[in-house]
Structures are given as structure tokens and as C-alpha cells.
């Protein structure tokens, strides 16, 4: 069965909300939670996730909140931390590794850390039996793909197009997928632009999808109560999970 990864902005609209929504998402078919770490300059994300990031920070989000929330949910569902390198650098990767192991978080997604620069950090992370997810983009050459994926683990994050999350673009990923398969058996998950309308097509020939903006847009809807937000997100997650496995 193909997997569904759900990105949510940690601590928004409240710290308790993030914890409360996990059982519903798991029941809806979400396999992995990608806890987004609020950051002031999320360069790979579109305006929806950027807005949620800023609102979370304005509400007083601190990295300690990420650690506390993770202790409550990561034993219940496969959990990854997604964040930009700045917090990891300033707080210290060793601190993140330590807290991840305490809370049973399984690894990190750091979109602005290039493969070449990630090598020493990847060694630190894998030494502690955690994962650092590798990215493949449509612009990567076959030679570069080989370098990246031969050491990949857990899954490979295949960016569906060149740009930011939430955009409505489409690229033929078949050649890239074939190149990845030539050099690695690691599962391939497609991210960027995945929603109810695109999920079935995006999931073609890969092992899973990563969905973010469509969920975060609901988090930002001030016309909904928190329970309504959870219900709506869970229903969309269930629909996407069914579509990718048709």
C-alpha cells in the first residue's frame, strides 16, 4: 500500500491542537507526520505554509514546544521533524538528535541543506539510528541522482517540480523515477502540489506522497472551530489515501 505523509505546522493554531489531531489523522490513513518547525524564512514553502509559520511564531512558538509535542505523539505515529537548517545550526544538531531519540522521532527533513554540505551531519544522524531524508529535484542530473540515492534511507523526497510548495505545476517525473530506481531500492515519495485532485496522478510509479499546503490552508481558516479543522483535514487525508491506492 502506498504511503501518505502529512505535513502540519507544529503548534498552530495551538500546541494542544497539534497533539489532538494525531489520532484522527492516523485513523484516516496517514502513515507519517511531518512536524514543520515554524521559521521566519521558509524558502521552499509557498505563502500558505509561510503564513502559518509566521502566525505560530507570533503566538510564541519555541523549539522546546516541538520537543514537548513530539514526546506526546511520536510513540503513536511515525514522526519526522521538517525544518530549515538555521535552528538546527544555532541550537545544535546534537541537541535535536538527543531530543529526537527521547521522544522517538525517527529523523529530519532539512530542505535547505544541500547533499554535499549534509554529509557530516548525515553521519552524525545515522550514527544514532535516525534518518536524514534526501531530496531529488527535476533539475538533478543522472550522475548527481546516483550520488544522492545510493546512501539514502527511509524514503527519497522527490520534488514534483522546480519551485515552492503549494504551486500548481506539473512535470513528467518518469525519467527521474527511472534514474532513481536504477541506483536505489529506497521508497520514493512525491511532494509539492499534492492534493485531492492531483494525488492519484502524482502517486503513479512511486511509493507514497507528501501533502502539506492543502492541510495547512485548513489550519488557517478562522471560520472553522478546531474540531471542524481536524474533521476536515482527516476527511481530505482519507480521500487522498484512497486515491493513491486505487
C-alpha positions as CSV (number, residue, x, y, z in Angstrom):
1,X,0.0,0.0,0.0
2,X,1.3,3.5,-0.9
3,X,2.1,5.8,2.0
4,X,0.8,9.2,3.0
5,X,2.9,11.7,4.8
6,X,1.1,14.7,6.3
7,X,2.9,17.9,6.9
8,X,1.5,20.2,9.6
9,X,2.8,23.4,11.2
10,X,3.8,22.5,14.7
11,X,1.9,24.4,17.4
12,X,-0.6,26.1,15.1
13,X,-3.3,27.1,15.8
14,X,-2.4,25.9,19.3
15,X,0.1,23.5,21.0
16,X,-2.8,21.2,22.2
17,X,-4.3,21.2,18.7
18,X,-1.3,19.5,17.2
19,X,-1.5,16.7,19.7
20,X,-5.2,16.4,19.5
21,X,-5.3,15.9,15.7
22,X,-2.9,13.0,15.5
23,X,-5.4,10.1,16.4
24,X,-7.8,11.3,13.7
25,X,-5.0,11.6,11.1
26,X,-3.8,8.1,11.9
27,X,-7.3,6.7,11.6
28,X,-7.7,8.5,8.3
29,X,-4.7,6.6,6.9
30,X,-1.8,9.0,7.5
31,X,1.4,6.9,7.9
32,X,3.9,9.6,8.8
33,X,3.6,13.0,10.4
34,X,6.0,15.7,9.2
35,X,6.1,18.2,12.0
36,X,7.0,21.5,10.4
37,X,9.2,23.7,12.6
38,X,8.0,27.3,12.3
39,X,10.7,29.6,10.8
40,X,10.6,33.2,9.6
41,X,12.0,32.5,6.1
42,X,10.8,29.1,4.8
43,X,12.3,29.4,1.4
44,X,11.0,26.2,-0.1
45,X,7.4,26.8,1.0
46,X,4.6,28.8,-0.6
47,X,2.6,31.6,1.0
48,X,0.2,29.2,2.8
49,X,2.8,27.5,4.9
50,X,4.8,30.7,5.3
51,X,1.7,32.4,6.7
52,X,1.2,29.5,9.2
53,X,4.8,29.7,10.2
54,X,4.6,33.4,11.0
55,X,1.4,33.0,12.9
56,X,2.9,30.2,15.0
57,X,5.9,32.4,15.8
58,X,3.7,35.4,16.6
59,X,1.9,33.2,19.1
60,X,5.1,32.5,20.9
61,X,6.2,29.1,19.4
62,X,9.6,27.9,20.8
63,X,11.7,24.9,19.8
64,X,11.0,23.4,23.2
65,X,7.3,23.2,22.2
66,X,8.4,21.0,19.3
67,X,10.2,18.7,21.7
68,X,7.3,18.6,24.2
69,X,4.7,17.9,21.5
70,X,6.8,15.2,20.0
71,X,7.0,13.4,23.3
72,X,3.2,13.1,23.2
73,X,2.8,11.9,19.7
74,X,5.9,10.2,18.2
75,X,5.3,6.9,20.0
76,X,1.9,6.7,18.4
77,X,2.7,7.5,14.8
78,X,5.9,7.7,12.7
79,X,7.2,11.2,13.1
80,X,9.8,13.4,11.3
81,X,10.9,16.9,12.0
82,X,10.9,19.2,9.0
83,X,12.8,22.4,9.4
84,X,15.3,24.8,7.8
85,X,18.9,24.5,8.8
86,X,19.1,27.7,10.8
87,X,17.5,26.3,14.0
88,X,19.5,23.1,13.8
89,X,22.7,25.1,13.5
90,X,22.0,27.6,16.2
91,X,20.6,25.2,18.8
92,X,22.9,22.4,17.8
93,X,22.2,19.2,15.8
94,X,23.4,17.2,18.8
95,X,20.5,18.7,20.8
96,X,18.0,17.8,18.1
97,X,19.4,14.3,17.9
98,X,19.1,13.8,21.6
99,X,15.6,15.1,21.8
100,X,14.5,13.1,18.8
101,X,15.7,9.9,20.5
102,X,14.0,10.8,23.8
103,X,10.7,11.4,22.0
104,X,11.0,8.5,19.4
105,X,11.1,10.9,16.4
106,X,12.6,8.9,13.5
107,X,14.5,11.6,11.6
108,X,14.8,15.0,9.9
109,X,13.9,16.7,6.7
110,X,16.0,19.8,6.1
111,X,15.2,21.2,2.6
112,X,17.9,24.0,2.5
113,X,20.8,21.6,3.4
114,X,22.4,20.5,0.1
115,X,23.6,16.9,-0.2
116,X,27.2,17.9,-0.3
117,X,27.0,20.0,2.8
118,X,24.8,17.5,4.6
119,X,27.4,14.7,4.7
120,X,29.0,15.3,8.1
121,X,25.5,15.9,9.6
122,X,24.1,12.8,8.0
123,X,26.9,10.8,9.6
124,X,26.0,12.2,13.0
125,X,22.3,11.4,12.5
126,X,22.7,7.9,11.1
127,X,25.2,7.0,13.9
128,X,22.2,7.4,16.3
129,X,20.0,5.3,14.0
130,X,18.0,8.3,12.8
131,X,17.2,9.3,9.2
132,X,18.1,12.4,7.2
133,X,15.8,12.4,4.2
134,X,17.4,13.1,0.8
135,X,15.9,15.3,-1.8
136,X,15.8,14.7,-5.6
137,X,14.8,17.6,-7.9
138,X,13.8,17.6,-11.6
139,X,17.0,19.5,-12.3
140,X,19.3,16.8,-10.9
141,X,21.5,15.0,-13.4
142,X,21.7,11.3,-13.5
143,X,25.2,11.4,-12.1
144,X,24.0,13.6,-9.2
145,X,21.0,11.3,-8.6
146,X,23.3,8.3,-8.3
147,X,25.5,10.2,-5.7
148,X,22.5,11.1,-3.6
149,X,20.3,8.0,-3.6
150,X,23.0,5.3,-3.1
151,X,23.2,6.5,0.5
152,X,19.5,7.3,1.0
153,X,17.4,5.8,3.7
154,X,13.7,5.6,4.9
155,X,12.5,7.4,1.7
156,X,13.6,9.7,-1.0
157,X,11.8,13.0,-1.2
158,X,11.1,13.6,-4.9
159,X,10.2,17.2,-5.6
160,X,7.4,17.2,-8.1
161,X,8.6,20.4,-9.8
162,X,11.1,23.3,-9.5
163,X,9.6,25.9,-7.3
164,X,7.8,26.2,-4.0
165,X,5.2,24.0,-2.2
166,X,1.5,24.6,-3.0
167,X,2.1,25.8,-6.5
168,X,0.0,24.3,-9.4
169,X,2.7,22.9,-11.7
170,X,3.2,19.6,-13.4
171,X,6.3,17.9,-14.7
172,X,6.9,14.4,-16.2
173,X,8.8,12.6,-13.4
174,X,9.1,9.3,-15.2
175,X,12.7,9.8,-16.3
176,X,13.8,10.9,-12.8
177,X,11.9,8.0,-11.2
178,X,13.6,5.5,-13.6
179,X,17.0,7.0,-12.8
180,X,16.4,6.7,-9.0
181,X,15.2,3.1,-9.4
182,X,18.4,2.3,-11.3
183,X,20.5,3.1,-8.3
184,X,18.4,2.6,-5.2
185,X,15.6,0.5,-3.8
186,X,14.7,3.1,-1.2
187,X,11.0,4.1,-1.4
188,X,10.2,7.3,-3.4
189,X,7.7,9.8,-2.1
190,X,6.5,12.7,-4.2
191,X,6.0,16.1,-2.6
192,X,4.9,19.6,-3.8
193,X,1.5,20.2,-5.3
194,X,-0.2,17.1,-4.0
195,X,-3.9,17.4,-3.2
196,X,-7.2,15.6,-3.7
197,X,-7.2,16.4,-7.5
198,X,-3.6,15.5,-8.2
199,X,-2.8,12.7,-5.7
200,X,-3.7,9.8,-8.0
201,X,-1.5,11.1,-10.8
202,X,1.4,12.2,-8.6
203,X,1.4,8.7,-6.9
204,X,1.9,6.9,-10.2
205,X,5.1,4.8,-10.2
206,X,6.1,6.0,-6.7
207,X,5.7,4.6,-3.2
208,X,4.0,7.5,-1.5
209,X,3.0,11.2,-1.4
210,X,3.7,14.1,0.9
211,X,0.9,16.5,1.5
212,X,1.2,19.9,3.2
213,X,-0.4,23.0,1.8
214,X,-3.9,21.6,1.5
215,X,-3.8,20.7,5.2
216,X,-2.2,23.9,6.4
217,X,-4.8,26.0,4.4
218,X,-7.4,24.5,6.7
219,X,-5.4,25.3,9.8
220,X,-5.5,28.9,8.7
221,X,-9.3,29.0,8.2
222,X,-10.5,31.1,11.1
223,X,-14.1,30.4,10.2
224,X,-13.7,26.8,11.5
225,X,-13.6,25.5,15.0
226,X,-10.6,23.4,16.0
227,X,-12.7,20.2,15.9
228,X,-14.0,21.2,12.4
229,X,-10.5,21.7,11.2
230,X,-9.5,18.2,12.5
231,X,-12.5,16.6,10.8
232,X,-11.9,18.4,7.5
233,X,-8.2,17.6,7.4
234,X,-8.9,14.0,8.3
235,X,-11.5,13.6,5.6
236,X,-9.1,15.0,3.0
237,X,-6.4,12.7,4.2
238,X,-8.7,9.7,3.9
239,X,-9.7,10.7,0.4
240,X,-6.1,11.2,-0.7
241,X,-5.0,7.8,0.8
242,X,-7.8,6.1,-1.1
243,X,-6.9,7.8,-4.4
244,X,-3.2,6.9,-4.3
245,X,-4.1,3.3,-3.7
246,X,-6.8,2.9,-6.4
